[in-house]
Amino acid sequence: MTKFPAYLKKGDCIGMMCPAGYMPEKNIQACVDLLKAEGYKVKVGRTVGGSSKNYFSADDEARRKELQKMLDDSSIKAILFARGGYGTSRIIDEIDFSRF
């Protein structure tokens, strides 16, 4: 049997993070503003606007920990990846999806 998550409703919290590539925080501000205007709360992770020293938003461990933290946070009802890509495949096998 397929399980479907509940629909998002006003007041729900949406997490935003970069599990792979770097993205400047200013590039997601329009999205954050729109979500807030629609009545959602938004938690922006530290990987957004993280390191610009290389392609990734942070090292593998920091990106993995942040994704796990958002998946485990019962107040977060959805997670948006501000930027995904190859770096996600480097951490996905270490994620515990049991709560998800």
JOZI-V233711 format. One line per field, one symbol per residue. ss: DSSP state (a for helix, b for strand, c for the rest). phi: phi as a letter, one per 30 degrees, with the letter a starting at -180 (. if undefined). burial: # if it has 9 or more other ideal C-beta (glycine too) atoms within 8 Angstrom, else .. A space follows every 50 residues. Layout:
BEGIN
ss=???
phi=???
burial=???
END
This chain:
BEGIN
ss=ccccccccccccbbbbbcccbcccaaaaaaaaaaaaacccbbbbcccccc cccccbcccaaaaaaaaaaaaacccbbbbbbccccaaaaaaaaacccccc
phi=.dccddddbejdccdbabdbddbdeddceddeddddddjccbccddddid dcdbdddadedddddddddddddddccabccdackeddddcddcdccedd
burial=...........############.#..#..##..##...#.####.##.# .....###.#.###.###.##.#..##.######..##..#...#.....
END
